[in-house]
Amino acid sequence: MTIITSELKTIIKNYPELDIAAVKRQIDPEKKNYKKVFYWKDIPKIKAEEVKEDVNYILRSSEKYADIDLDFLKEYPDKANIILSDFPSTLTFGRNGMGHLLYEIIDPQDFTRKSIQLGSKTIIEFRCKDHYSLFSGLITDQDKALINNNPIRKIKFNDIWQLTHEAALAVCLFKLSTGSHEVVNAFNVNIIGQLGRSNISEEQTRRILAKYLNLIGREDREFETFRDIKSFYKSQKFSHLFSKNHPLPWSNEEKNTVKDIILNLNEPAIVEKEFFEPQIWGQFKEPLKIREFVIQDYLKKGNMTLVVGPAGVAKTTFLCSTAMSYVGGFDLFGKKVYETGNALLLVAEEDYNEMDLRLQATEQVLGGKVDKSKIHVIGYDHNFKMVHFTKDGSKKLKLYDHLDGYIKKYNIGFLGMDPLISYQSGTFDENSNPQMDDFCKNYLIPLAQKNNASIMINHHTNKISQMNDSGSSSDLAMHAGRGASSLVAAARIVIGLSGMSKPLWEKEYKTEVLENERKLYVAIIDAKNNYSATSEVPKWIKKTVRKIECSNGIEDVAALMDCNLTELKDSRSALHTQYQKQRIEKIIQDIQSCFDDSKQTEDVSVHSIAAKLASKDTRISHEKESTLIQEYSRLLKGGLFTEIKFGKWNYIYRYNGHEKKKHFINRTSQEWYDNSPF
């Protein structure tokens, strides 16, 4: 047993709540190391007796155990003792056993991560839940992650928060210092001033500046610097980082980074929410009201509706149809419009001419004229960005407030956005659940709630098909949206749009739809609705072309129209089901002979019944037995899809993917039903 393995076992035994997992070494082809771990959340926690050689070990930080990632050591390893001088001694790990500090939080908080960067480089990261680090093993084929097995020190959350920010500030000041380190006084004026005006105590300011002077090798200026601190704090006349009288040779981005660190030095990361007294059901203060749908099942005031679909399926055209129905009061593909008003469409991928063409074609198809209400449009030329994301969080941009004001000024009741991904900037990752949740719940949905409006968001699907070959749809469409699952979770209503695939057409719609018209049909899929039941059967609409008169000629423009394909299919399916039931009645005696009359309830496989029926069929002499078995199998599944009663017996087809006999016919006596406690 190596020393490393022995130490790891000791740590796991001493700290049973520490979350350590063994992972296979997989090279990251981009970074050429073994740090990347796939599905790291799903890997089971390891026990001490399971520790072995030739694998890597990851530490999953938590609310109780915080991991401080010292990224600055890659650039300034020789400055570690100075920068970390105020940190309590604790267990360390990483490259050379020194890249990370591990602390036990005395008062755990609901906290994930704080990353502090200067420019493109990360200085330090404070990690709690939902993050992992390489704890022990190979970083590369040449470098190892080692453990310096000191006792894990207990510390309060706000204390480690403060120490982390002080270390980040010291690194920033060192990196941004002038090359010769000779000119200190002018530099100190801005730093001391910014600390003082940010309510940082005089004692803490002295500690921060002393560490900075130590880093640049100017301890000889400590007396003068402390004198300046005392003078500024006594007079309360503080400069700042953006002073024009004492200009710093930094970019505005660098100044803002340092300012943000200072503002967050002692600020608790978690603000405890005030207690809210719950109301008792039956005694709620507000009178009971019906749900405020503006378009039946599709749009509700104060809520976000998500529309997902592949490129080219007609999402933008569907958005035009929704807006036109809302402002004009026209039924939307069979859905009633309960309220009309002004609409605003943000379309990041279309110009005004294209939107004019589509809206005119949509108005023609819906068969009315919009008079009172208006459709406002913001095209792609605006580069409309509402929210900016960084690794540390997000902030609204000026256009967000302008949009909110515009909605209020023009009484916008419906806001359509296409596509969702276009209205943010920065380091936004559509696969990040925290960022997507932040975008939806802190920016998009509040626009609807504050203005009593409805929002419809268009979003691209992933490569998952939204319908199977039988036309069943809602579960697949629910998960078809590309990126983070929190987007679907935030939307109260999710609508999927899908074309008619060739396999689906061949299996289900060949008799109703011409092959050369297959691509004209679009399925509206009820993927999710928090307020009503969803249907497995899609609602079919059809692309149609309208001729729009332009200043320089006539343009053919596609729009969406209602069609009777869904109703036609339903009626034919009902007739087919009735026909299958009639065929079942003719062979019921042979079906009954496959069951044991002494059993009140019994399951018999579809294949065994179909085989017996095929053996008695007169066509067996000139047709393949397998062909007849397939025919009878389809008949049994379709004819007994809903329960049928013959005599005292009830027959129904069932499927159970977990049983060896997956497809079977259940026969149960009426007496068994009558005596059942259920």
Secondary structure, 3 states (H helix, E strand, C coil): CCHHHHHHHHHHHHCCCCEEEEECCCCECCCCECCCCCCHHHCCCCCHHHCCCCCEEEEEECCCEEEEECHHHHCCHHHHHHHCCCCCCCEEEEECCCCEEEEEECCCCCCCEEEEEECCEEEEEEECCCEEEEEEEECCCCCEEEEECCCCEEECHHHHHHHHHHHHHHHHHHHHCCCCCCCCHHHHHHHHHHHHHCCCCHHHHHHHHHHHHHHCCCHHHHHHHHHHHHHHHHHCCCCCCCCCCCCCCCCHHHHHHHHHHHHCCCCCCCCCCCCCCCCCCCCCCCCCCCCCEEECCCEECCCEEEEEECCCCCHHHHHHHHHHHHHHCCCECCECECCCCEEEEEECCCCHHHHHHHHHHHHHHHCCCCCCCCEEEECHHHCCCCEEEECCEEEECHHHHHHHHHHHHCCEEEEEEECHHHHEEECCCCCCHHHHHHHHHHHHHHHHHHHCCEEEEEEEECCCCCCCCCCCCHHHHHCCECCCCHHHHHCCEEEEEEECCHHHHHHHHCCCCCHHHHHHEEEEEEEEECCCCCCCCCEEEEEEEEEEEECCEEEEEEEEEECCHHHHHHHHHHHHHHHHHHHHHHCHHHHHCCCCCCCCEEEEEHHHHHHHHHHHCHHHHCCCHHHHHHHHHHHHHHHCCCCEEECCEEEEEEECCCCCCCEEEEEEEHHHHHHCCC
